[in-house]
Amino acid sequence: MPVVMPEALSGVAELYTEALRVLGEMYEAQRTGNMTLSLEKSKWQEITGGLVQGEAWLLDDGAKGTYRAGVQELAKGIYDLYPLCARDGRDELELVLGKVFAPVGQEETSYAGAAGVANWSYGPMIAEYDGHARKLAEGLLASCGYKVFSLPKSFPEMRCLDVFLLSGALDLAHKPICVFYSGGSKENVSSLSHMTVFVNLYAARWKAMTERLAAKYITGAGALESLTEDEAARLLLLWLRGHDIGHFVGADRLSKSMSEQDRDYMILHELKSDMIALFNLKRLAGVIFPEENLKTVYLAAVAEMLRYIRRGGCVQHPDTGSAYLAYRHMRDTGAIRPEPWEGKFLVDVERFGQVVEEFTVSLVQLFAEGNSTKARGFVNSWGWLGVEEDDGLPRGCPEELRRTIADDSIPHYLDYDFKQRIG
């Protein structure tokens, strides 16, 4: 994945690389149980002390001031993830580093970081989507029968980076395609006020895994194979933007009767957001992308559904559990039909769109009603509480899914090995 490094910022890129090298040492010490508070402070001072030198590479006084303030903020200590931006004209390098939260049930956090070049090519598309987002959300809530809209004043800021280096927990097998962070405000750690998408990693993972899954297992998926990397990135960003805005749409009374760290609650939150993303894309067909491409959107959604399910750990990972529940519901309602004689999945595009409409409304209402018994009943509709001992899949998992999960000719994970050439 070639990344064009701004020549004027090559020195900053080297400093970012060194910072992530040290952070990688911190992560390794943490992983092996050798991290102490004094070592953490020492290594963090080494990182911030090296980053201070980056200001000398910047010519603009405003850019110097922004960078200096960022380093000073980092020097206060590690909490959440924090971005450090170096700017030369329109060119920007960003370093995102700090700690990411541990999986549910674990108290520790993990050191993590990424460095990349700001990619502005998708900005106009995201801005256009955002221009429609509030009206779409209001229309959705009106269709649910709500006259009082539950919407935030603003949605999380979204940036796209072409990553040239990862370190720490972001080097794990399940590498994220985006990260959220609070922008440096301790009391705002879980507000998701900033979002950075690793767009080159996202598109590369799509081409290497999801596209291959679709070609092998989804009838009529040739439209996905013909997507260029840029076209795939645009489709994925539209989907992702809708998903993350979906977390903020609608009243959430479930959080009053269920903990926000509850497994079932988190799975349902992911599911609601997935459906809102598809709900919005149906309305934007012919507006933000050609109407005939809606079929491609639905095929892509099913392909990603299969990829998430193949990750395994349906009970442990909310997004995997969400994909499994979505598949079971779509299968029960006839939107997705397994074809045993072909060994493929058939997506009924018209029915899929209808189910998205109905399902989205029912999920928004589920959160607004706040009935935890009803919510858990839906999550466990397909034998969720029983997990098979031999493969860890939910009891009653359909055979066609088991066959797809077991297929090792398509990678279940994707690792990135960066070779850097700076300057």
Sequence and secondary structure as in RCSB ss.txt:
>XXXX:A:sequence
MPVVMPEALSGVAELYTEALRVLGEMYEAQRTGNMTLSLEKSKWQEITGGLVQGEAWLLDDGAKGTYRAGVQELA
KGIYDLYPLCARDGRDELELVLGKVFAPVGQEETSYAGAAGVANWSYGPMIAEYDGHARKLAEGLLASCGYKVFS
LPKSFPEMRCLDVFLLSGALDLAHKPICVFYSGGSKENVSSLSHMTVFVNLYAARWKAMTERLAAKYITGAGALE
SLTEDEAARLLLLWLRGHDIGHFVGADRLSKSMSEQDRDYMILHELKSDMIALFNLKRLAGVIFPEENLKTVYLA
AVAEMLRYIRRGGCVQHPDTGSAYLAYRHMRDTGAIRPEPWEGKFLVDVERFGQVVEEFTVSLVQLFAEGNSTKA
RGFVNSWGWLGVEEDDGLPRGCPEELRRTIADDSIPHYLDYDFKQRIG
>XXXX:A:secstr
      GGGHHHHHHHHHHHHHHHHHHHHHHTT   HHHHHHHHHHHHHHHGGGGGG  SHHHHHHHHHHHHHHH
T   SEEEEEEEETTEEEEEEEEEE   TT    EEEEEEEEE  TTHHHHHHHHHHHHHHHHHHHHHTT SS  
  SS  EEEEEEEEEEEEGGGSSS  SEEEE SS GGGTTS  EEEEEHHHHHHHIIIIIHHHHHHHBTTTHHHH
T  HHHHHHHHHHHHHHHHHHTTSS   HHHHS TT HHHHHHHHHHHHHHHHHHHHHHBTTTB GGGHHHHHHH
HHHHHHHHHHT  TTT HHHHHHHHHHHHHHHTTSEEEETTTTEEEE HHHHHHHHHHHHHHHHHHHHHT HHHH
HHHHTTTSTT B TTT  BTT  HHHHHHHH TTS S           
